[in-house]
Every structure is written in structure tokens, then in C-alpha cells.
Amino acid sequence: MKERDTEIQIKQKEDEQKRVIDPGALIERFMETRESYIRALESTVQFLKDKIDLHEQSETRIRKSLDELVAMQRLSNTISTATDSVSVFASLLDLTRQVIPVEESMIFQVVEGKPEVKPFLPACSSYMMNSAQHLLEEGILDWVVEQKKTTIVPDLNTSVGEVGEKNFVVVPIILRNEAIGVYIIRTEKIREAVSDKDLMLLSILSNQAAVAIENIKNIEQLRRTADELKKSQAQMLQAAKLASVGELAGGIAHEINNPLQILLGHISLMGQGKDVMQRIEIIRNQVQRIAQITRQLVNFSRSVPQELEHELVHVNWAINEMVTLVDHQFTNRGIDFDLRFEDNLPPIRANKNYLQQAFLNLLINAKDAMPNGGTMTITTEFDGKNIVINFT
């Protein structure tokens, strides 16, 4: 029994000795664990740093791309604000050169959804015309118009991969989701070097060109409409003038008949040898009177030009010419004229035809409004800034 107890005690002591931890081993294990932890931490930190650097680089690239797009958009506004074909194409070409090298380029029209070899400007080289014709015959232009996608086509006159390789970049010009033209660019840039960003920028420029082309068409239409309106206005004024002449014809004929009767009387007396020199002077005055009336009538009846021309007009003189034309009719109605013109009025810049027609209309309306006769008073004065005319 005692032997068994002794064995148990010995075993317990051995177990206790096993439980005793060696400090050196503990420190060694701790150092190994710490170094592993530090390496893992350093690796994590480096990973995070790389991620941050990559993010910053991506953000920088994105910001740079956005800045480039904004700058290009602002520059491309110079295209859409141009008001003539030459300026539009010049701005488009200048901005295109900021994207890719350009040997030559041209815009070709799309008519009713079909591309045609009709250049936007007359100054198109025969090489570009022939190349556009080839692209049309090969169906490439039709594909670009239908798909509304930019494509790159090798220039068959150069060999791919050789020095001097050339390509055509064919860009659809889109307005309101419809192709109105194709922009063909001949470039020395190889196909692989043309990036998606390049193609996107060229599309932006072409879309701005589409806006400009539409604006030019609208401006041309407005000009044609304005020309037609001017023509119609000139015809209407001429018709009104001829109508006025018809209304005044009786009075004008009487104005001419009076001096003619005087001429006949004095010529008859001259035949009798009475006061010949005095009667020659009277005849001269009456002839000048007839010439003046005729000249005023011819000047007033002259065809009105379509262009609204302005000239220096003396208001008193312009009114007096119209008064002369209607004087006989007013006299027959028992209407007297009281002309109170301020002397030395400054001339005004106006269209004489329209001004005299306005004066004549006022006189005719005044005559119709005075069936029982009366006095027609016309005054002119200068208030220091404007010439004031009154018909009362």
C-alpha cells in the first residue's frame, strides 16, 4: 500500500514539473507571434495604402477626363454659335485637330435619310470626293447613318502597318436622333491608337456641328422669308401709290390743263405781234410749271425698290410735293392750305417713298373728312431732338 502511494506522489510531482512554463520559451513564442502580427499589420497597411493610391489615381484620371470634357464642350460651343458654313467648318476642323491629327476632312450631306456625295462646302478636294464616293459604294456611309455609330476605315491607298498608314474616321452628325450628315476625317493616326475617348469627343463635336447646320438652315430660311416680305411690302406700297395716282388723276390733269390753256392764249397773241418778249417769259414759266408737276408725279410713281433704302430727306420739301399733287382737288372741295413750315429744319434719314406715301394718305383722308370745305393746316417744327409734324 505504501509503495502504491509513493508511486502516486512521484507521478504527481512529474505532472507538476511538466506544468511549470519555461520563461525563455514563453518570451520566444511571444516574439514570434508579435513579429507575425506586425508583418500582417504591415501587409494590411500596405494593401490599404495601395488601394488609396489606386483610388486617388482613378479619381485624378476621372477628374482630368471630366475637365477635358467640360473644356471640349465649352470650345465646341463656338461651333454651334457660328452663323455661316465657313465658320462652322473652320471651328469644327480646329477642334478636331485637338483630338486627332487631321490630313483633311469634310462634311457630306444626308438627304432624306440617305448619305450623298454632296460636300458641305464647295472647297472639297477631289481625293476626299473620290474617297467619299468609295465609302458610299461600299455601304459604309449607309451603315454609319443607320447605326448612328462612328467607325474607322483604312485608306486603301495606304497599307496597314506600314509607315504612312492612313485611316478614315467616319462620324455621323446627329440632330434630334436623325442623321443629317457624315463627317469624314482622314488621319495618320493608326486604328489601335484611336481611343474610345477620341471617338466620344469627335461625336460631341459633330453633334455641335449638327446644331450649327440647323441654325444656318433656319437663318437662310428667315432671310428668304424676309426677302419675300420686302418684295411684298414694295409691291403693296407701289399698288397704293398707283391707286393714289389714279385718285389724283383728275386734279393732276386739270393742273396741267390750266398752264396749257395759258400757253395757247399767249402763243395766239404772239402771232399778232403783241408784247412778244413778255409773253415768251410767261410761256417759259408755264412750261416750267408743267414740267414740275410732271416730274413730281413721275418721282412719286417710280417703282419702289425691294431694299429699304434710307436717304437724307427734307421734310418741308417732301410735304410740299404732296400738297402740289392734291392742291386742285382740295380747291374744288373748298379746302385751303395753311402751311406753317419752320425754316432751316435739319434733314432726316428716312425712306422717301414710305414717308411721302404716309403724307399723301393723311392728305387724302383729310380731304374725305372735310366735305364742306375748310382749312387744312400743316405745321412742322424742331423741338431740339425731333421734328414734329401736325396735320389739322
Order of alpha helices (4+ residues) and beta strands (2+ residues): alpha-alpha-alpha-beta-beta-alpha-alpha-beta-beta-beta-alpha-alpha-beta-alpha-beta-beta-alpha-beta-beta
